[in-house]
């Protein structure tokens, strides 16, 4: 069960493919050798940079969540139901955050989605620490 939750969290990091596809589509690359079939070296393309920042933000938030879920599972501090609910909320928050980030939606929606994900991490960390 925990492996399925971790797998779901990893799936939401698939924006790596989105970055690569958009680089090819826009013919904008970061290295000269990538321009063999056309395109240009450009490190400040607005669209690519926005997608890349969304991906990095996902990595910065999802990896700690995966670690916390694994620690939670290893410590046996709570029920499967608790971590299931927290995982579903976290995944929904991260997907929402990524969609809002890529869609350039005005704040506070992106901030709220990020804060909900952070709350899930804090909840898991507190449950682990309180039961050491």
C-alpha positions as CSV (number, residue, x, y, z in Angstrom):
1,X,0.0,0.0,0.0
2,X,2.7,2.5,0.9
3,X,4.6,1.7,-2.3
4,X,1.4,2.6,-4.3
5,X,1.3,6.0,-2.5
6,X,5.0,6.7,-3.1
7,X,4.5,5.7,-6.8
8,X,1.6,8.1,-7.1
9,X,3.8,10.9,-5.7
10,X,6.5,10.1,-8.1
11,X,4.1,10.1,-11.1
12,X,3.4,13.8,-10.4
13,X,7.0,14.5,-11.1
14,X,6.6,13.7,-14.7
15,X,7.0,17.3,-15.7
16,X,10.5,16.3,-16.7
17,X,9.0,15.0,-19.9
18,X,7.0,18.2,-20.3
19,X,10.3,20.2,-20.2
20,X,12.0,18.0,-22.7
21,X,9.0,18.0,-25.1
22,X,8.7,21.7,-25.0
23,X,12.4,22.2,-25.6
24,X,12.0,20.1,-28.8
25,X,8.8,21.7,-29.8
26,X,10.2,25.3,-29.3
27,X,13.6,24.3,-30.6
28,X,15.3,25.8,-27.6
29,X,18.1,23.9,-26.0
30,X,20.7,24.5,-23.3
31,X,23.7,22.8,-25.0
32,X,25.1,23.2,-28.4
33,X,25.2,19.5,-29.1
34,X,21.4,19.3,-28.7
35,X,20.9,21.7,-31.7
36,X,22.2,19.1,-34.3
37,X,18.8,19.0,-36.0
38,X,18.0,22.7,-35.7
39,X,17.2,25.0,-33.0
40,X,19.1,27.4,-30.8
41,X,20.9,27.5,-27.5
42,X,18.9,29.7,-25.2
43,X,18.8,29.5,-21.4
44,X,16.2,32.2,-20.8
45,X,13.1,31.1,-22.7
46,X,10.1,32.2,-20.6
47,X,7.9,29.2,-21.3
48,X,10.7,26.6,-20.8
49,X,11.9,28.3,-17.6
50,X,8.4,28.4,-16.1
51,X,8.0,24.6,-16.8
52,X,11.4,23.9,-15.4
53,X,10.7,25.9,-12.2
54,X,7.4,24.0,-11.7
55,X,9.4,20.7,-12.1
56,X,12.0,21.8,-9.6
57,X,9.3,22.9,-7.2
58,X,7.7,19.5,-7.5
59,X,11.0,17.8,-6.7
60,X,11.6,20.1,-3.7
61,X,8.3,19.2,-2.2
62,X,7.6,15.6,-3.3
63,X,10.9,14.0,-2.3
64,X,10.5,15.1,1.4
65,X,7.0,13.8,1.3
66,X,8.1,10.4,0.0
67,X,10.7,10.3,2.8
68,X,8.2,11.2,5.4
69,X,5.7,8.5,4.2
70,X,8.5,5.9,4.3
71,X,9.5,7.0,7.8
72,X,5.8,7.0,8.9
73,X,5.4,3.5,7.5
74,X,8.6,2.2,9.1
75,X,7.8,3.7,12.5
76,X,4.3,2.2,12.7
77,X,3.0,5.4,14.4
78,X,-0.4,5.7,12.8
79,X,-3.1,3.9,10.8
80,X,-3.0,3.2,7.1
81,X,-6.2,5.2,6.8
82,X,-4.4,8.3,8.2
83,X,-1.5,8.2,5.7
84,X,-3.9,7.3,2.9
85,X,-5.9,10.5,3.5
86,X,-2.8,12.6,3.9
87,X,-1.3,11.2,0.7
88,X,-4.5,11.9,-1.3
89,X,-4.6,15.4,0.0
90,X,-0.9,15.9,-0.8
91,X,-1.1,14.5,-4.3
92,X,-4.2,16.6,-5.1
93,X,-2.4,19.7,-3.7
94,X,0.7,19.1,-5.8
95,X,-1.2,18.4,-9.0
96,X,-3.2,21.5,-8.4
97,X,-0.1,23.5,-7.7
98,X,1.6,22.3,-10.9
99,X,-1.4,23.0,-13.0
100,X,-1.8,26.4,-11.5
101,X,1.9,27.1,-11.9
102,X,2.0,26.1,-15.5
103,X,-1.2,27.9,-16.3
104,X,0.1,31.2,-14.8
105,X,-3.0,31.5,-12.6
106,X,-3.0,34.4,-10.3
107,X,-2.2,34.0,-6.6
108,X,-3.4,33.0,-4.0
109,X,-4.3,29.6,-5.6
110,X,-0.7,28.5,-6.2
111,X,0.2,29.6,-2.7
112,X,-2.8,27.8,-1.1
113,X,-2.0,24.6,-3.0
114,X,1.7,24.8,-1.8
115,X,0.6,25.5,1.8
116,X,-1.8,22.5,1.8
117,X,1.1,20.2,0.7
118,X,3.4,21.7,3.3
119,X,0.7,21.0,5.9
120,X,0.7,17.4,4.9
121,X,4.4,17.2,5.4
122,X,4.3,18.9,8.8
123,X,1.5,16.6,9.9
124,X,3.5,13.5,9.0
125,X,6.7,14.9,10.6
126,X,4.8,15.8,13.8
127,X,3.2,12.3,14.1
128,X,6.6,10.7,13.6
129,X,8.4,13.0,16.1
130,X,5.6,12.7,18.8
131,X,5.9,8.9,18.7
132,X,9.7,8.5,18.9
